[in-house]
C-alpha cells in the first residue's frame, strides 16, 4: 500500500492563508462590538481568543499533511479533530486560570472563532479530498 498525505504542503499553506484571512475578518467584524461591550481589555481578549483558535486549527490540521497508509484517512481526520480540540481546551484552561484577560470575552471569542475556523477548515479539507479522490484530480 502506498503512503500519501491527505493535504499536500502547498494545500496546507493555502489553508493557513485562508485561516489567517478568516482571523483578520473576524477581528475586523468583532472590534466595535467588543470595544462597546468589554472595553479595551476586551480587545486583547478578542485577539487572544482568535489567536488560540488560529493556532489550534493550524497545528491541528498537521495530521492531514503527514503521510498515512492508504486506508488511514479516517484516522488522520480523527487525529486532526482530537488534536485541535485538545489544543483549544488546554490553551483555554491556561488563559482562564491565568487571570490575565477578562474571562467572558476571551471565552466568547475562543468559542466563536473556533466554530468559524472549524467550518472554514472542514470546507477546505472536504473540497481538497473530493478533488484528490476524483480520477485525474
N, C-alpha and C positions, 0 to 999 in steps of 0.2 A: 504494500500500500504506500502510496506516495504522500509525503507530508506537504502541506501547504498552509498558508495563513489565510484567514478569512478576510482580512483587510491588508492591502499592500501598504508599505511605508508611505507611499505617495497619497493613498486614500486617507491614511491616518493624519498626515499633515493637513489635508483638506478638511478633515473632521475637526482638527484643532482650530483651524481658521474659522470654521463655522461656529464652533463653541465660543471662541473669542468674540466674534461679532454678536452672538446671542447675548453674551455677558455685557457688552457695551450697550446694546439695545435695552436690555433690562435695566441697567443703571440709568440710562437716559430717561426711560419712561417712569422710573420709580423715584427719581431725585426729588421732584417737587412734593409729591405726597409724603415722602419720608421726612423731608425737612419740616413740612407743615405738622405732621403728627408726632414726630420724635425729636425734632431739633437737630442741631449739628452732631451730637453723639449718634443719632440715628443714621446719619450718612456714613460714618465709619462702620457701623454695624451692617448697613446695606452692602457696602463694598466688601467687607469681610465675608458676609454670607454668600454673596455671589462668587467670591474667590474660592471659598470652600467647595461649592458645587462645581465650579470650573475645574479645580484641581482634582477632585474625586472622579469626575467624569473623564478627564483627560488621562489620568492614571488607570482608572478602572477599565477602560477600553483596551488597554495593552494586551490582555489575553487574546484578543482577536487578531493581533498583529504577529504574535508568536506562532511558530509553525506547529500545526497539530496533525495527527493522523487523520486520514480521510473521514473516518466515522466519528470524530470527536467534535464536530461542530456544536452539538448541544452542550457538551462540557465547556467549550470555550464561551458560549453565550451565558451559561450559568455562572462561570467564573467571573465574567465581566459584571454581571448583576450583583453577585455577592461582594466582590472587591469594592465596587463603587459604594454600595450600601454601608459596608464596614468603615470605609474611609470617612464618609459623611458622618456616620454615627460617632466615631472616635473623635473627629475634629469638633463636632458639635458639643460633645461632652466636655472636651477640654476648654472650649470657649465659654460655655455656660458656667463651669466650675471656676474658671479663672476670675470672673467678675470684671474683666477689663472693658467689656462692652455692655450696653443695655440688653438684657435678655430677650425681651419681647421682639424688638426689631431684628436682632440677629437670627432668632428662631424663625420668624416670618420670612425673612429673606433667604435663609437656607432652604426652607421648605419650598418656597415659590420658585427659586432658581433651580433647585434640584428637579422639580417636576418639568420645568420648561426645558432644561438641558437634557433630561432623560428623553423627552419627546423628540427633541432635535437629533439626539444621538441614535435613537431607535429608528427614526425615519431614514436617516442617512445610512445606517448599517443595513437596514432591510433593503433599501434601494441598491446598495452595493452587492449584497448577497444575491439579489434577484438578477442583476446584470451578470454577475460572475457565474450563476447557475445556468444561464442560457448557453446553448451551443454557439461557439464562436464569440462569446461575450466576455 
